[in-house]
Amino acid sequence: MTTVKLALYKGPGQLGNALIRWWTRSQYSHCELVVGDYCYSSSVMDKGVRRKRIGPGADHWDLIELPWADAAAVLEHFERTDQDRYGWPSLIMSQIFNRNRQVEHAAFCSEWCAAALGLPSPASYSPRTIGELCGWLEERRGLAHAAALI
């Protein structure tokens, strides 16, 4: 069974990365889902949804294992959205004006990841909030596992 991980970018990046970290009060400015040897997300630099082979620079990323996530569903979501553009309109409406608006055939990184994971209201997530939710879910799963051992 293939595991899914949430990868959160904490590297210096460019001006846009710094603005996202400042706006969201977070050390993270981008996120991706890792399945096998590939990362999946929506990226400004790649102008939309894309798949990339994992490369160097692991020290710029924090990874959260998501054993509850369905790798097949992530890959199916990628196949459905592979040609989608970067979601500037939903980013501006949801993250700046707090209107939680999704735009068809476009997504920003955390919106794409949240949708691929089947989370409600995908446009409401930033790299910070999706990281916090996934970390919390993994922590709760660990606590439940530990309680079951007692």
N, C-alpha and C positions, 0 to 999 in steps of 0.2 A: 504494500500500500504506500503510495507516494504521499509524503507530508507536505503541508503548505506552511510557509513562514511569511510573516509580515516583516519587511525590511524598511527601516526608518533611517533616512539620510541625515547625518549630523555634521557632514563635512562643510568646509567654508563656502564652496560653490561660488556663485556670482551674486550680483546685486539683488536679483530676484529672490535668491535663497535667503539673503539677509533680511529682506523686507517681509518675507513669509514668517521667518523666525521672530521678528519684532512684532508683527501684527498678531500672531497667535501666542506670543509669550512662551516660546518653546525652543528647544535645541534642535528640533526637526523641521526640515523645510520640504521634504518630499517623501513619498512612500511607494512601495512596490510589493507585489506578491511574488514569492519565490516558489516555484514548482520544479523539482528536478534541477537541471542545470540552467534554467532560464528564469529571468525576471519579467514580470508583466505589469504594465501600468499605462498611464497616459502622461506624456511628458511635453513640456513647452519646447524643449530643445529638439525633440523628434516630431513636433507638430501634431501630436495626438497619440492614440493608442498604439502600443508597440510591444514587441517581445525582443529581449536581448539576452545573449549568453552571459552568464556571470563572469565577471572579469576581476582584475586586481582592484585594490582599494577597500578591502573588507574592514579596515580600521575606521572608515568613515560611516559605517552602518551599524545599527543595533538591530538584532533579529529576535523576533518573538515567534516561537513555535505555536502553530494553530492546529492541534490534533483534531479539533472538532470541525475544521474546515474540509470541504469536499473538493479535492484536487480536480476531479472531472468537471465539476460545476465551474471552477475557475477557468479551465481550458475551454469549456463551452462558451462562457461569457466572452473570452478573448476572441473566439471564432466569430461570434455574433457582432463584435464591436471593432474588429481589427482595422477597419477603414475609417473609424470615427476620428474626428478632429479634436484638438485640444479644446476644453470647455471653458473658454473665457467668459461667455455670458453667464453660465451657471456659477462659476467661481465668483464673479462680481456680485451677482444677485444673492447668492447664498452666504458667502463668507464676508462680504463687506456690508451688504444691506440686510443680512439676516432674513431673507425672504424664502429660503429653502426651495429654490426653483431649479429643476432639472431641465436640460435642453436636449432634445432628441439628437442622436448621432454626434454627441460631443460630451466629454467628461474631463475633469481635472483629476489629478492623481488619487487623492483620497476618496473622491466620489467614485472613481472607477473601481478601486479596491473594495470599497464598502458594497457596491453593487455586486461584484464578483463573489463576495462572501455571503450575499443574501441578507445584508443588514438593512433595517428600515431607514427610510429617508437618506439615501446615500449622499446627496448634496450637502447635508448638514455637517459632514465630517471634515476635519482638517487633519494633516498628518499627526498633530498632537492628540486630537480627540480619538481618532481611530487607534492610535498607539495605546492611549490610556485604556480604552475599552478592551482591546485585545489582551493587554497585560493583565487587566482586572479579571477577565474571563479565564485566562490561564492560571492566575493565582487562585481563583475560586475552585478550579478543577483540581489543582494540587491540594488544596485544603480538603476537598471532598474525598480525594484519594487517601490522604493521610488519616482522615476520620474513619474511613472504611477499614483501615488496617488496625485500628484500636479495638 
